[in-house]
Amino acid sequence: MSDTLFITGATSGFGEACARRFAEAGWKLVLTGRRAERLNALCAELSKQTEVLGLVVDVRDRKAMEEAIANLPPSFATLRGLINNA
């Protein structure tokens, strides 16, 4: 499956659990979080299963979120779903 899922707040809790589950199912993932170290570790782990793009961004910063979404690489730009967890 090459569908791409965008998950906010992916560095812990429900967001992290969703990222793990969808990676197992073969979804490409765009993961966001505020904590770079945790996000990078999760992306490195999940990239063994699927394509993953990590974006260190705070969803409270509307401009930063808009820029992050507008500048997604072409291979991640067609989103099939959103888990707005943050």
Rosetta blueprint (number, residue, H / E / L):
1 M L
2 S L
3 D L
4 T E
5 L E
6 F E
7 I E
8 T E
9 G L
10 A L
11 T L
12 S L
13 G H
14 F H
15 G H
16 E H
17 A H
18 C H
19 A H
20 R H
21 R H
22 F H
23 A H
24 E H
25 A L
26 G L
27 W L
28 K E
29 L E
30 V E
31 L E
32 T E
33 G E
34 R L
35 R L
36 A H
37 E H
38 R H
39 L H
40 N H
41 A H
42 L H
43 C H
44 A H
45 E H
46 L H
47 S L
48 K L
49 Q L
50 T L
51 E L
52 V E
53 L E
54 G E
55 L E
56 V E
57 V L
58 D L
59 V L
60 R L
61 D L
62 R H
63 K H
64 A H
65 M H
66 E H
67 E H
68 A H
69 I H
70 A H
71 N L
72 L L
73 P L
74 P H
75 S H
76 F H
77 A L
78 T L
79 L E
80 R E
81 G E
82 L E
83 I E
84 N E
85 N L
86 A L
